[in-house]
Amino acid sequence: MDADRTRDGEHEEYEEYETAYEDGNTLGGPLSEIFAVDLTAAVGRCAGCGATGPLARLRVYDRAPGLVARCPDCSRVVLRLVRGPDTAWLDLQGAASLAIPLGGRG
C-alpha cells in the first residue's frame, strides 16, 4: 500500500511538472538581449525526434536556474539559457539545426 501511495504521489508531481510550462514566446525577451533578431520565429529541428518548428512552439520551463525549452513532440531538452550579471550561457545541444530569419538583411 505504501508503495502505491509513493507511485501516485510521484505521478501527481510529474503531471504538475508536465503542465507547468509556458510556450516558446517566453524566450523572446531573454534571447533579444543576446541576439539582434527575434529568435522565436527561427525554425529549429529537434536532435532527438527530428521535429521542426518555430522556437515559439517549444515548451519553456522557468523553475530551474534559467530557462529550459523542451520539444513539444518528444520532450527532449532543445535549449537551455542561464543568465548571470555579466554573462549568458546558451546550450543548443538538443537542436540539430536552427534556421534564423534575418528579415531581408543582405
DSSP file (Angstrom, degrees, kcal/mol; ACC not computed):
  #  RESIDUE AA STRUCTURE BP1 BP2  ACC     N-H-->O    O-->H-N    N-H-->O    O-->H-N    TCO  KAPPA ALPHA  PHI   PSI    X-CA   Y-CA   Z-CA
    1    1 A M     >        0   0    0      0, 0.0     4,-2.0     0, 0.0     5,-0.2   0.000 360.0 360.0 360.0 -43.8    0.0    0.0    0.0
    2    2 A D  H  >  +     0   0    0      1,-0.2     4,-2.2     2,-0.2     5,-0.2   0.886 360.0  54.1 -62.2 -37.7    2.8    2.5    0.8
    3    3 A A  H  > S+     0   0    0      1,-0.2     4,-2.5     2,-0.2    -1,-0.2   0.893 106.9  51.7 -63.2 -39.0    4.5    1.7   -2.5
    4    4 A D  H  > S+     0   0    0      1,-0.2     4,-2.7     2,-0.2    -1,-0.2   0.908 109.1  49.8 -64.0 -41.3    1.2    2.6   -4.3
    5    5 A R  H  X S+     0   0    0     -4,-2.0     4,-2.7     2,-0.2    -2,-0.2   0.899 110.6  50.4 -64.1 -39.9    0.9    5.9   -2.5
    6    6 A T  H  X S+     0   0    0     -4,-2.2     4,-2.6     2,-0.2     5,-0.2   0.934 111.7  47.3 -63.8 -45.9    4.5    6.7   -3.4
    7    7 A R  H  X S+     0   0    0     -4,-2.5     4,-2.5     2,-0.2    -2,-0.2   0.921 113.1  48.8 -61.8 -43.8    3.9    5.9   -7.0
    8    8 A D  H  X S+     0   0    0     -4,-2.7     4,-2.5     2,-0.2    -2,-0.2   0.919 112.3  48.7 -62.4 -43.4    0.7    8.0   -7.0
    9    9 A G  H  X S+     0   0    0     -4,-2.7     4,-2.1     2,-0.2    -2,-0.2   0.901 112.7  47.4 -62.6 -42.2    2.5   10.9   -5.4
   10   10 A E  H  X S+     0   0    0     -4,-2.6     4,-2.4     2,-0.2    -1,-0.2   0.892 111.7  51.5 -65.7 -39.0    5.3   10.8   -7.9
   11   11 A H  H  X S+     0   0    0     -4,-2.5     4,-2.5    -5,-0.2    -2,-0.2   0.916 110.1  48.3 -65.0 -43.1    2.8   10.5  -10.7
   12   12 A E  H  X S+     0   0    0     -4,-2.5     4,-2.3     2,-0.2    -1,-0.2   0.899 111.6  50.1 -63.4 -40.9    0.9   13.6   -9.5
   13   13 A E  H  X S+     0   0    0     -4,-2.1     4,-2.1     2,-0.2    -2,-0.2   0.906 111.3  48.6 -64.2 -42.0    4.2   15.6   -9.1
   14   14 A Y  H  X S+     0   0    0     -4,-2.4     4,-2.6     2,-0.2    -2,-0.2   0.913 110.4  51.0 -63.7 -43.6    5.2   14.6  -12.7
   15   15 A E  H  X S+     0   0    0     -4,-2.5     4,-1.2     1,-0.2    -2,-0.2   0.898 109.5  50.7 -61.9 -40.1    1.8   15.6  -14.1
   16   16 A E  H  < S+     0   0    0     -4,-2.3     3,-0.4     1,-0.2     4,-0.4   0.916 111.9  47.6 -62.9 -42.7    2.1   19.0  -12.3
   17   17 A Y  H >< S+     0   0    0     -4,-2.1     3,-1.2     1,-0.2    -2,-0.2   0.905 108.1  55.6 -62.9 -42.5    5.6   19.5  -13.9
   18   18 A E  H 3< S+     0   0    0     -4,-2.6     3,-0.3     1,-0.3    -1,-0.2   0.755 113.3  40.5 -64.7 -25.6    4.4   18.5  -17.3
   19   19 A T  T 3< S+     0   0    0     -4,-1.2    -1,-0.3    -3,-0.4    -2,-0.2   0.359  94.2  84.9-103.7   5.3    1.7   21.2  -17.3
   20   20 A A    <   +     0   0    0     -3,-1.2    42,-0.4    -4,-0.4     2,-0.2   0.059  68.8 106.8 -96.2  25.1    3.8   23.9  -15.7
   21   21 A Y        -     0   0    0     -3,-0.3     2,-0.3    40,-0.1    40,-0.2  -0.593  54.8-146.3-102.9 164.4    5.4   25.2  -18.9
   22   22 A E  E     -A   60   0A   0     38,-2.8    38,-3.6    -2,-0.2     2,-0.1  -0.770  34.6 -92.9-115.3 167.1    4.9   28.3  -21.0
   23   23 A D  E >   -A   59   0A   0     -2,-0.3     3,-2.1    36,-0.2    36,-0.2  -0.322  43.1 -95.6 -80.1 169.8    5.3   28.5  -24.8
   24   24 A G  G >  S+     0   0    0     32,-1.5     3,-1.9    34,-1.0     4,-0.3   0.579 111.4  83.5 -63.8 -11.6    8.5   29.4  -26.5
   25   25 A N  G >  S+     0   0    0     31,-0.7     3,-1.5     1,-0.3     4,-0.4   0.740  76.2  74.8 -62.0 -19.9    7.5   33.1  -26.9
   26   26 A T  G <  S+     0   0    0     -3,-2.1     3,-0.3     1,-0.3    -1,-0.3   0.776  88.0  59.9 -60.0 -26.9    8.8   33.3  -23.3
   27   27 A L  G <> S+     0   0    0     -3,-1.9     4,-2.7     1,-0.2     5,-0.3   0.662  82.6  86.6 -75.7 -16.4   12.3   33.1  -24.9
   28   28 A G  H <> S+     0   0    0     -3,-1.5     4,-1.6    -4,-0.3    11,-0.2   0.903  91.2  40.4 -54.1 -52.3   11.8   36.3  -26.9
   29   29 A G  H  > S+     0   0    0     -4,-0.4     4,-0.9    -3,-0.3    -1,-0.2   0.965 118.1  44.4 -64.6 -55.2   12.8   38.8  -24.3
   30   30 A P  H >4 S+     0   0    0      0, 0.0     3,-0.6     0, 0.0     4,-0.3   0.890 116.6  46.5 -59.7 -39.8   15.9   37.0  -22.9
   31   31 A L  H >X S+     0   0    0     -4,-2.7     4,-3.1     1,-0.2     3,-1.1   0.798 103.5  63.0 -73.7 -26.2   17.2   36.0  -26.3
   32   32 A S  H 3< S+     0   0    0     -4,-1.6    -1,-0.2    -5,-0.3    -3,-0.1   0.743  95.6  61.0 -69.5 -20.3   16.7   39.5  -27.7
   33   33 A E  T << S+     0   0    0     -4,-0.9    -1,-0.3    -3,-0.6    -2,-0.2   0.684 116.5  31.3 -74.5 -17.8   19.2   40.7  -25.2
   34   34 A I  T <4 S+     0   0    0     -3,-1.1     2,-0.3    -4,-0.3    -2,-0.2   0.788 120.1  46.5-106.5 -41.4   21.8   38.4  -26.8
   35   35 A F     <  -     0   0    0     -4,-3.1    -1,-0.2     2,-0.2     4,-0.1  -0.774  67.9-138.1-110.0 150.7   20.8   38.3  -30.5
   36   36 A A  S    S+     0   0    0     -2,-0.3     2,-0.3    -3,-0.1    -4,-0.1   0.507  86.7  61.3 -83.6  -5.1   19.9   41.2  -32.8
   37   37 A V  S    S-     0   0    0     -6,-0.2     2,-0.8     0, 0.0    -2,-0.2  -0.826  95.5 -99.3-119.7 159.7   17.0   39.2  -34.4
   38   38 A D    >   -     0   0    0     -2,-0.3     3,-0.8     1,-0.2     4,-0.2  -0.687  34.1-171.7 -78.1 109.3   13.8   37.7  -32.9
   39   39 A L  G >  S+     0   0    0     -2,-0.8     3,-1.0     1,-0.2    16,-0.5   0.581  70.4  82.4 -82.1  -9.1   14.7   34.1  -32.5
   40   40 A T  G 3  S+     0   0    0      1,-0.3    16,-2.0    15,-0.2    -1,-0.2   0.779  94.3  49.5 -66.4 -21.5   11.1   33.0  -31.6
   41   41 A A  G <  S+     0   0    0     -3,-0.8    -1,-0.3    14,-0.2    -2,-0.2   0.571  87.0 111.1 -88.8 -10.6   10.4   32.9  -35.3
   42   42 A A    <   -     0   0    0     -3,-1.0    13,-2.0    -4,-0.2     2,-0.6  -0.355  69.6-128.5 -62.9 143.3   13.6   30.8  -36.0
   43   43 A V  E     -EF  54  99B   0     56,-2.3    56,-3.2    11,-0.2     2,-0.3  -0.861  29.2-171.8-100.1 119.8   12.8   27.3  -37.1
   44   44 A G  E     -EF  53  98B   0      9,-2.7     9,-1.7    -2,-0.6     2,-0.5  -0.725  17.0-142.4-108.3 158.9   14.7   24.6  -35.2
   45   45 A R  E     -EF  52  97B   0     52,-2.1    51,-3.1    -2,-0.3    52,-1.0  -0.989  24.3-123.5-121.4 125.1   15.0   20.9  -35.6
   46   46 A C  E  >  - F   0  95B   0      5,-2.7     4,-1.4    -2,-0.5    49,-0.2  -0.452   8.2-148.2 -67.4 130.1   15.0   18.6  -32.6
   47   47 A A  T  4 S+     0   0    0     47,-3.0    -1,-0.2    -2,-0.2    48,-0.1   0.690  94.7  52.7 -71.2 -17.8   18.1   16.4  -32.4
   48   48 A G  T  4 S+     0   0    0     46,-0.5    -1,-0.2     3,-0.1    47,-0.1   0.956 130.0   3.7 -82.7 -56.0   16.0   13.8  -30.6
   49   49 A C  T  4 S-     0   0    0      2,-0.1    -2,-0.1    27,-0.1    -1,-0.1   0.533  90.4-119.8-113.2  -8.6   13.0   13.2  -32.9
   50   50 A G     <  +     0   0    0     -4,-1.4    -3,-0.1     1,-0.3     2,-0.0   0.473  56.5 154.0  84.1   1.4   13.7   15.4  -35.9
   51   51 A A        -     0   0    0     -6,-0.1    -5,-2.7     1,-0.0     2,-0.3  -0.355  28.6-152.9 -63.6 143.3   10.5   17.5  -35.4
   52   52 A T  E     +E   45   0B   0     -7,-0.2    -7,-0.2    -9,-0.0    -9,-0.1  -0.887  31.5 119.3-118.9 152.1   10.8   21.0  -36.9
   53   53 A G  E     -E   44   0B   0     -9,-1.7    -9,-2.7    -2,-0.3     5,-0.0  -0.917  61.2 -60.4 170.3 169.3    9.0   24.2  -35.9
   54   54 A P  E >   -E   43   0B   0      0, 0.0     3,-2.1     0, 0.0     4,-0.3  -0.320  46.2-117.4 -67.5 151.9    9.5   27.7  -34.6
   55   55 A L  G >  S+     0   0    0    -13,-2.0     3,-1.8   -16,-0.5   -14,-0.2   0.804 112.7  71.9 -58.8 -27.7   11.1   28.2  -31.3
   56   56 A A  G 3  S+     0   0    0    -16,-2.0   -32,-1.5     1,-0.3   -31,-0.7   0.715  90.2  60.9 -60.5 -19.1    7.9   29.8  -30.1
   57   57 A R  G <  S+     0   0    0     -3,-2.1    -1,-0.3   -33,-0.2    -2,-0.2   0.641  82.8 105.2 -82.2 -16.2    6.4   26.2  -30.2
   58   58 A L  S <  S-     0   0    0     -3,-1.8   -34,-1.0    -4,-0.3     2,-0.7  -0.221  76.9-118.2 -64.1 155.3    8.9   24.9  -27.6
   59   59 A R  E     -AB  23  70A   0     11,-2.6    11,-3.0   -36,-0.2     2,-0.5  -0.877  32.2-156.8 -95.8 117.7    7.7   24.2  -24.0
   60   60 A V  E     -AB  22  69A   0    -38,-3.6   -38,-2.8    -2,-0.7     2,-0.5  -0.848   8.1-164.7-106.0 125.8    9.7   26.5  -21.7
   61   61 A Y  E     - B   0  68A   0      7,-3.3     7,-2.4    -2,-0.5     3,-0.2  -0.919   8.8-179.3-108.7 131.0   10.1   25.7  -18.1
   62   62 A D        +     0   0    0     -2,-0.5     4,-0.3   -42,-0.4    -1,-0.1   0.162  58.8  93.7-117.8  18.4   11.4   28.5  -15.8
   63   63 A R  S    S+     0   0    0      5,-0.1    -1,-0.1   -43,-0.1     4,-0.1   0.480  75.5  75.5 -88.3  -3.0   11.6   26.7  -12.4
   64   64 A A  S    S-     0   0    0      2,-0.5     2,-2.4    -3,-0.2     4,-0.1  -0.422 111.4 -79.8 -93.3 175.1   15.2   25.9  -12.9
   65   65 A P  S    S-     0   0    0      0, 0.0     2,-0.3     0, 0.0    -2,-0.1  -0.524 112.6  -8.7 -74.4  79.4   18.1   28.4  -12.6
   66   66 A G  S    S-     0   0    0     -2,-2.4    -2,-0.5    -4,-0.3     2,-0.4  -0.876 106.5 -46.9 127.8-163.2   17.4   29.7  -16.0
   67   67 A L  E     - C   0  81A   0     14,-3.1    14,-2.5    -2,-0.3     2,-0.5  -0.910  40.4-166.7-112.6 136.3   15.1   28.6  -18.9
   68   68 A V  E     -BC  61  80A   0     -7,-2.4    -7,-3.3    -2,-0.4     2,-0.5  -0.988   7.7-162.5-122.2 121.2   14.8   25.1  -20.2
   69   69 A A  E     -BC  60  79A   0     10,-3.0     9,-2.9    -2,-0.5    10,-1.7  -0.915   8.1-166.6-110.2 126.4   13.0   24.6  -23.5
   70   70 A R  E     -BC  59  77A   0    -11,-3.0   -11,-2.6    -2,-0.5     7,-0.2  -0.807  29.3-101.6-113.2 150.7   11.7   21.2  -24.5
   71   71 A C     >  -     0   0    0      5,-2.6     4,-1.8    -2,-0.3   -13,-0.1  -0.492  24.7-142.7 -64.4 131.2   10.5   19.7  -27.8
   72   72 A P  T  4 S+     0   0    0      0, 0.0    -1,-0.1     0, 0.0   -14,-0.1   0.661  97.6  49.3 -72.9 -13.2    6.7   19.6  -27.7
   73   73 A D  T  4 S+     0   0    0      3,-0.1    -2,-0.0   -22,-0.0    -3,-0.0   0.877 131.6   7.9 -91.5 -43.2    6.8   16.3  -29.6
   74   74 A C  T  4 S-     0   0    0      2,-0.1    -1,-0.0   -23,-0.0    -3,-0.0   0.469  89.2-125.5-120.5  -3.9    9.3   14.2  -27.7
   75   75 A S     <  +     0   0    0     -4,-1.8     2,-0.1     1,-0.2     3,-0.0   0.524  56.6 149.3  70.7   8.4   10.0   16.3  -24.6
   76   76 A R        -     0   0    0     -6,-0.1    -5,-2.6     1,-0.1     2,-0.4  -0.450  58.1-102.5 -70.3 145.7   13.8   16.3  -25.2
   77   77 A V  E     +C   70   0A   0     -7,-0.2    -7,-0.3     1,-0.2     3,-0.1  -0.571  44.7 170.9 -69.5 123.1   15.7   19.4  -24.0
   78   78 A V  E     +     0   0A   0     -9,-2.9    16,-0.7    -2,-0.4    17,-0.4   0.774  62.2  14.3 -99.8 -38.0   16.4   21.5  -27.1
   79   79 A L  E     -C   69   0A   0    -10,-1.7   -10,-3.0    15,-0.2     2,-0.4  -0.997  53.3-169.3-146.0 141.5   17.7   24.7  -25.4
   80   80 A R  E     -CD  68  91A   0     11,-2.1    11,-2.8    -2,-0.3     2,-0.4  -0.999   8.1-175.0-129.7 136.9   18.9   26.0  -22.1
   81   81 A L  E     +CD  67  90A   0    -14,-2.5   -14,-3.1    -2,-0.4     2,-0.4  -0.975   4.5 175.4-135.3 121.1   19.5   29.6  -21.2
   82   82 A V  E     - D   0  89A   0      7,-2.4     7,-3.2    -2,-0.4     2,-0.4  -0.989  12.7-157.2-125.3 132.7   21.0   30.8  -18.0
   83   83 A R  E     - D   0  88A   0     -2,-0.4     5,-0.2     5,-0.2    -2,-0.0  -0.906  10.4-179.3-113.6 137.3   21.9   34.4  -17.3
   84   84 A G        -     0   0    0      3,-3.6    -2,-0.0    -2,-0.4     5,-0.0  -0.578  50.9 -85.3-113.7-176.0   24.3   35.8  -14.8
   85   85 A P  S    S+     0   0    0      0, 0.0     3,-0.1     0, 0.0    -2,-0.0   0.871 124.0   8.4 -61.3 -37.3   25.0   39.5  -14.1
   86   86 A D  S    S+     0   0    0      1,-0.1     2,-0.3     0, 0.0    -3,-0.0   0.357 125.7  54.3-125.5   3.1   27.6   39.8  -16.9
   87   87 A T        -     0   0    0      2,-0.0    -3,-3.6     0, 0.0     2,-0.4  -0.990  54.2-158.0-143.6 145.8   27.3   36.5  -18.8
   88   88 A A  E     -D   83   0A   0     -2,-0.3     2,-0.5    -5,-0.2    -5,-0.2  -0.987  10.9-153.6-122.1 138.0   24.7   34.4  -20.6
   89   89 A W  E     -D   82   0A   0     -7,-3.2    -7,-2.4    -2,-0.4     2,-0.5  -0.956  11.5-172.9-112.0 123.3   25.1   30.7  -21.2
   90   90 A L  E     -D   81   0A   0     -2,-0.5     2,-0.6    -9,-0.2    -9,-0.2  -0.971   3.7-169.6-120.4 119.9   23.2   29.2  -24.1
   91   91 A D  E     +D   80   0A   0    -11,-2.8   -11,-2.1    -2,-0.5     3,-0.2  -0.943  15.0 167.3-111.4 116.2   23.1   25.5  -24.7
   92   92 A L    >   +     0   0    0     -2,-0.6     3,-2.2   -13,-0.2   -13,-0.1  -0.008  35.0 125.2-112.9  25.8   21.7   24.3  -28.0
   93   93 A Q  T 3  S+     0   0    0      1,-0.3    -1,-0.1   -13,-0.1   -14,-0.1   0.804  72.1  55.0 -57.7 -31.3   22.9   20.8  -27.8
   94   94 A G  T 3  S+     0   0    0    -16,-0.7   -47,-3.0    -3,-0.2     2,-0.6   0.447  91.5  86.5 -84.2   0.4   19.4   19.4  -28.3
   95   95 A A  E <   -F   46   0B   0     -3,-2.2   -49,-0.2   -17,-0.4     3,-0.1  -0.900  56.6-167.3-103.6 120.9   18.9   21.4  -31.6
   96   96 A A  E    S-     0   0B   0    -51,-3.1     2,-0.3    -2,-0.6   -50,-0.2   0.840  77.2  -9.4 -72.0 -32.9   20.1   19.6  -34.7
   97   97 A S  E     -F   45   0B   0    -52,-1.0   -52,-2.1     2,-0.0     2,-0.3  -0.979  56.0-153.4-157.7 163.6   19.7   22.9  -36.6
   98   98 A L  E     -F   44   0B   0     -2,-0.3     2,-0.7   -54,-0.2   -54,-0.2  -0.902   6.9-160.3-145.9 112.8   18.4   26.4  -36.3
   99   99 A A  E     -F   43   0B   0    -56,-3.2   -56,-2.3    -2,-0.3    -2,-0.0  -0.861  14.7-162.1 -97.2 115.0   17.3   28.5  -39.3
  100  100 A I        -     0   0    0     -2,-0.7     2,-0.3   -58,-0.2   -58,-0.1  -0.866  12.6-136.9-105.5 116.3   17.2   32.2  -38.3
  101  101 A P        -     0   0    0      0, 0.0   -63,-0.1     0, 0.0   -60,-0.1  -0.543  11.0-163.3 -71.2 133.2   15.2   34.6  -40.5
  102  102 A L    >   -     0   0    0     -2,-0.3     3,-0.8     3,-0.1     4,-0.0   0.335  34.8-119.5-101.5   6.2   17.2   37.8  -41.0
  103  103 A G  T 3  S-     0   0    0      1,-0.2     0, 0.0     2,-0.1     0, 0.0   0.862  73.7 -47.3  62.6  39.7   14.3   39.9  -42.1
  104  104 A G  T 3  S+     0   0    0      1,-0.3    -1,-0.2     2,-0.0     2,-0.2   0.601  89.3 157.3  80.9  11.8   15.7   40.8  -45.6
  105  105 A R    <         0   0    0     -3,-0.8    -1,-0.3     1,-0.1    -3,-0.1  -0.498 360.0 360.0 -69.7 140.2   19.2   41.7  -44.4
  106  106 A G              0   0    0     -2,-0.2    -1,-0.1    -4,-0.0    -2,-0.0   0.456 360.0 360.0 -72.2 360.0   21.7   41.4  -47.2
